[in-house]
Amino acid sequence: MSDLNRAAPRIVACPNGPLLVRGELDLVTPEGDPIERKRRTIALCRCGVSSIKPFCDGTHKAIGFTTTE
């Protein structure tokens, strides 16, 4: 798909939860290696405790992770 046809990404910070990423976006490691996306909308971990980082596994609920407004 050409860059002109890609949907602009949108990132939503969920209160006390992950970052939801919607739209076309390339994810890469700090070294620049691609991270495979299997869905159009993904949840990225913000609590730092997920066992499937960079993706959210719901652990934020178990540890009581909170965010500010």
Helices and strands as residue ranges (DSSP letters): G 3-5, E 10-13, E 19-22, E 27-28, E 34-35, E 41-44, H 59-63
